[in-house]
């Protein structure tokens, strides 16, 4: 794949990932949609988009033969659902930048922590980077700094842990039966839909309709999630593992800039310092990894 094409695809994917935070915060702040409805519409529209992408990738006959239910699994779908639901509930009372940082930091902490549990060893500079990133996460949650309400912060940490688990399971499940990551993701999205509908039944008395909110949730699911993941997986084989991990450091930065430009959110000094600690610490861990 030509370098310029790779750069273009990666840039679009990072914009899409950051867009999820922007779209969710915009919907929950400026419309009357509730987080349960946002989650359900996001997963349904994402499943539809990924199903369409798989059909285009494999061809109508092959897609009909293999389907998307043959890929993915219910455990990964459960992690995906927990991520999507907690993500939506977190953004009810949280700025875009803070949410993106907490999410990204929690995802990376989960994956690095699992590596340590499995026997990986960090060099001294990596240990310093890990400590710096964790200090930044703690600073984000301290009262009087950039802290969101504690329930929102805990929801976002839960979303990050769930996405970390989903990513780790994706690595473990790689093999001939799951050779197409877009198809696997489509299968997991489809399995997550009934879970979201079940949550809707439990929260039936708290659901609220809003046309603009539903549209934002649909865009988040179809474009920022479904199409964004498909583009990322298309570009991923052209990247080294370190490049793929490092480029994702841009997502919280893009989300923060979007929050300032589109939602009028303020960038405070504590938030900037916490951002530098989290992203810088994670970068030290990634870049020093052999």
JOBELBEL-V388964 format. One record per run of one state. SS is the DSSP state (H for helix, E for strand, L for the rest). FROM is the first residue (numbers start at 1). LEN is the number of residues. If there is no record, write none. Layout:
{{SS	FROM	LEN} {SS	FROM	LEN}}
This chain:
{{L	1	2} {H	3	28} {L	31	4} {H	35	24} {L	59	1} {H	60	7} {L	67	7} {H	74	20} {L	94	2} {H	96	22} {L	118	6} {H	124	17} {L	141	9} {H	150	23} {L	173	3} {H	176	3} {L	179	2} {H	181	22} {L	203	1} {H	204	3} {L	207	4} {H	211	26} {L	237	4} {H	241	7} {L	248	2} {H	250	14} {L	264	5} {H	269	19} {L	288	3}}
